[in-house]
């Protein structure tokens, strides 16, 4: 059983089949503030929803059960006025340096950075190291489970995960409720991007970080 953290879905937290669950439409404004009871509490508009794998799969009548269950990717088109405020570098770790080919082998190290407001602004809780539990059962390479020192929590959805080489592995999609409580489901970015490019022809690619990845990061200059 999986519980969805947060996305553009209009279904319940446990409706995770992208081929049947409805989503907010493309072009929906995206804000930097927090949503409280469906209302933006603060912040400014930073872009619009430009791609949603669930919408794409419904439009293309996807029938592959693994894709329907695990292909979970949304992309934002940043407003021109906000482009200067966007940096592809993963905080604390640097990178990504490239795109990982697929799922990390069981026991492989993963790196991530979560910034949920539920962390109370304690920055020390944001950078996290963990290990892959391997490919999620029946995912056909679309997803893997990971355990990290502090698991991804609501508000961390979409956080980047990198492998030990600093390559973009995937994005946080779900929190596992059973059979591995506390684990997180991470979508395989290589497969998700390949699908997106196959149905849109946009040539979407990973933007490398402006700072190289380091597993022993140097504190930023003050």
Secondary structure, 3 states (H helix, E strand, C coil): CEEECCCCECCCCCCCCCCCCCECCCCCEEECCCEECCEECCCCEEEEEEEEHHHHHHHCCCCCHHHHHHCCCEEEEECHHHHHHCCCCCCCCCCCCEECCCCCCCCCEEEEECCCHHHCCCHHHCEEEEEEEEECCCCCCCEEEEEECCCCCCCCCCCEEECCCCEEEEEEEEEECCCCCCCEEEEEHHHHHHHHHHHHCCCCCCCCCCCCCCCCCCCCCC
